[in-house]
Amino acid sequence: MKSRAFSFEIKNLVTQFVAAFDDVIIKRYNNQRQPQDQVQVKYVYSPKQRVLYDLANQSQNITLPIVAVSISNVTRDNERVFNKLSGFYNKKNQNNTTTSYYRTPVPINITVNMSILTKFQSDFEQIVSNFIPYNDPYIVLSWSVPENADLTLPQEVRSEVLWDGDIKVDYNTDKDAKQKSRIIGDTTFTIKGWLFKEFKNNNVSNIFYVENNFV
């Protein structure tokens, strides 16, 4: 444990998670349900409590609608734990004379909290309608084995993103009259990622011929 096996895996996965959702455009409709205007929904990496504080502080210039994303838990996924001796091999040169061995990464589940904050009911419903149809049953994030593995060719890693299927809605009914009304929807996602172990120089030679006699 003296060496650090850090390759930005969690940061890269959460960044891709936000990028998968961060293109929501909602429309404002009149009484005839005709679109009159459209608004880009802002996604921020921050706990919901911090966003609510910034909304109360007028100098922060934060306006609704906004979606807050933050990590709440990181656990090892025991259902994806395999034989600790297994791993994978990668050819180090085009002549196929040298191969490197890489140890199996640790499967982790990253729990991500998403809080939807809007002023209008229609805005909330449009944001919800944007991601629920695409998360049935899940979406997949595509990323690569970290660069410090020094692979000959990039190796793709696919991580499932599972929605828990529940959105808890709060209309701030317990607030005083001075505070502006807000609609808050809280939901949770699980990213099935990997944490790679330290990439050591574990070069092994290919076996071209095994001499053996059978009697």
C-alpha positions, 0 to 999 in steps of 0.5 A: 500500500506504499504506492498509489494506484490512482487513475482518475477512474471515479472522476472520469465516470462521474464526468461521463455520467453528467455529460450523458444528461447535460443536454436537457432543453425544456420549453415554456408553453402558453395556455394552448400548449404551444412553445413560446420559449426554451431554457437550457437546464444547468447541471452542477456537481454539488450537494443539494444543500449547497445549491439551496444555500446558493439560491437563498444567497442572491449574490450567487446569481443561480437561477432555476431550473438546475440539477445537482449531482453528487456522490453519496457512496462507493462500495465494492460490488461483490457480485462482480468479484471473480478469482483474484488470480485472474487478469488479462494480457496485452501484447506489447509490440507488433511482433507478438514477442512480449506480453504484459500481464495486468491484475483484475481491477476491483469492481465498484458501485458508485451511488450518485444522488441527483436533485432536480430543482425547478420553479414550475411543475412543467419544467420538472415534468420535462426534465423527468421525461428526458431521462426516464425513457432512456434508463429502461432498464439502464444506459451504458458509459464507454471509457478506456483502460487508464493511459498509464497502463501503457497498452498498445491499443486502447481497451474499451470498458463499459459501465452500466448506469442503473436508475433506482426507479424512484423520484421523491418529490418535495414542494417545500410546504414547510417553508415560511412565506418569505421563501420562494416556492420550489419543486425538488425531486431527489433520485439515485443512480448506480454506476458500475465502475472499476478501480484499477490496481497499480500497473507494474512492469509485469512483462512475460514472454510468449511460449512458442514451443513446448517440448514434451514426450508422451508415453 
